[in-house]
């Protein structure tokens, strides 16, 4: 996190113990860095152990402090239990959880297979709930307070053509956020969510804009009322606000950070992807398969 663009005083998050799922890359890495730079002990999980180790080493060299990578497949309750046991044994209860791990790709819904649908829903919908349930039950039993933050999209309010599994799953997590905010608020557990607009990352671009604007419909920045995409420090400052001390009465909220893109154009893929035909979709599918194969090879090597 760029210190010059950090809104908060040094040491704000000292004493906090935060897990960021999908924290080895992308938005998860950015948020993990923000928490670490402000003094929190941070745990990051994902399926690629070497990537977690690389990220932890990079951020420790940059900021000091303590960040620990723990390989975990959040599609598996047993894997989650093992991870959370490790965290608890390393210093006790968490004070915060960021449900960031996700998967997504663009596709015509009629082209989806059951396996393709499950590839997204098992991570975003089920995995997010499994993590929340395991940690929430422990915190309730120990009478410990904590904050849960889920990373969603504005699609939770209006859906999104061509990303139906993700839109369905994130809408479910949005309802979980509101439901548990009311049910578990009495235990001192808070639940909020962020709905980002476009904050470009390598993984996001490879699956949601494969090949760039030549296939998927142009420059999204030009269609935003602010004429640009989001900057990472803007998102991480919001995450710190929701996870840090001083915002304890914020509960059950999903906050958009998208430059009013949702209000201006719906914030989804329909305008750019609806004109594409079989040839274009075939090319998109081939590029996404290539990205998936590369990621699988990296996980196997690790």
C-alpha positions, -999 to +999 in steps of 0.1 A: +000+000+000+013+034-009+020+051+024+013+085+008-023+074+000-030+057+033-057+076+052-049+061+087-024+066+115+005+043+119-002+013+141-040+016+138-044-022+135-019-034+161-033-063+180-056-073+151-054-108+137-069-110+103-074-138+078-076-129+041-088-157+018-073-156-016-047-133-001-018-144-023-027-123-053-049-095-066-073-076-043-066-100-015-029-093-016-036-055-016-058-057+014-034-080+033-006-055+027-027-026+040-036-045+072+001-056+077+014-021+071-008-008+099+004-033+124-020-063+121-009-099+121-021-113+088-029-148+076-034-154+039-047-186+023-051-200-012-045-232-031-010-223-044+014-226-015+045-212-033+025-181-043+015-176-006+051-179+005+063-155-022+037-129-012+044-133+025+081-129+020+076-098-003+053-080+021+074-089+052+105-074+034+086-043+026+067-037+059+081-060+086+055-075+109+040-109+107+022-124+077+017-162+073+006-181+042-014-212+048-024-234+018-061-241+020-089-252-004-119-234+009-142-258-010-132-284+016-146-280+052-118-303+064-091-281+048-107-251+064-107-267+098-071-276+095-062-240+085-082-224+113-067-249+139-033-238+127-042-201+131-057-206+166-026-225+177-004-196+165-018-170+188-055-175+194-087-162+179-089-141+149-103-106+152-112-103+115-119-123+084-119-111+048-139-134+025-121-125-007-114-158-025-134-161-057-135-175-092-152-162-123-151-162-160-174-148-188-196-172-207-229-174-224-251-193-199-262-218-225-225-228-229-220-235-192-215-271-180-224-283-145-188-285-137-182-250-149-211-238-127-198-257-097-162-243-102-175-209-093-203-216-068-181-241-048-156-213-041-177-181-039-210-194-024-201-226-004-165-218+004-173-184+018-200-199+040-178-227+052-151-203+063-176-180+080-193-209+098-161-226+111-146-193+124-179-179+136-187-209+157-153-208+174-157-171+181-192-175+196-180-204+218-150-182+231-171-151+234-148-131+212-157-102+190-147-100+153-155-083+120-162-103+088-159-085+054-169-101+021-158-088-013-188-088-037-198-068-068-226-045-077-242-075-095-257-085-062-283-058-068-291-062-105-275-095-117-251-098-146-255-115-179-226-137-189-214-142-153-245-159-139-227-184-115-208-155-099-237-132-098-259-159-081-231-168-056-223-132-046-259-124-042-261-153-018-231-140+002-248-106+002-278-121+019-255-140+043-240-107+052-273-092+061-286-123+078-257-129+101-254-092+109-287-095+126-284-130+140-249-129+153-247-092+161-255-101+197-223-120+199-202-090+189-197-102+154-201-077+125-207-085+089-202-061+060-193-062+024-176-042-003-190-042-039-160-029-060-163-017-096-133-023-118-100-026-100-079-043-126-058-073-116-040-099-137-063-128-128-095-107-133-084-095-167-075-130-179-110-144-173-133-114-176-116-095-204-095-122-223-077-107-252-085-072-241-111-048-256-108-063-290-131-091-280-150-079-249-162-046-258-140-016-253-128+007-226-147+004-194-130+035-180-146+057-206-181+046-196-176+054-160-188+088-148-154+095-133-136+084-165-113+059-149-111+026-131-105+022-094-071+027-077-061+000-052-055+024-023-091+035-025-104+000-020-079-009+008-087+023+027-124+013+027-114-022+039-093-008+067-122+014+078-146-015+080-121-038+097-104-014+120-113+002+153-138+030+153-165+017+129-181-009+152-216+003+146-214-004+109-231-037+105-250-055+077-239-031+050-227-036+014-209-006+002-202+001-035-169+016-046-172+021-083-173+058-092-211+056-096-206+031-124-236+010-112-259+040-113-247+051-147-247+018-166-256-011-144-220-022-138-223-054-157-213-071-190-244-069-210-237-039-233-203-051-244-209-089-247-244-092-260-234-085-297-207-113-298-213-143-320-201-179-320-167-171-334-159-145-308-172-167-279-151-196-292-120-174-291-129-163-255-134-198-243-100-209-258-082-181-240-099-189-206-091-226-210-054-216-215-054-195-184-070-223-163-045-248-176-016-225-166-031-220-131-036-258-126-001-265-136+012-240-111-009-256-083+003-290-093+039-279-093+035-264-058 
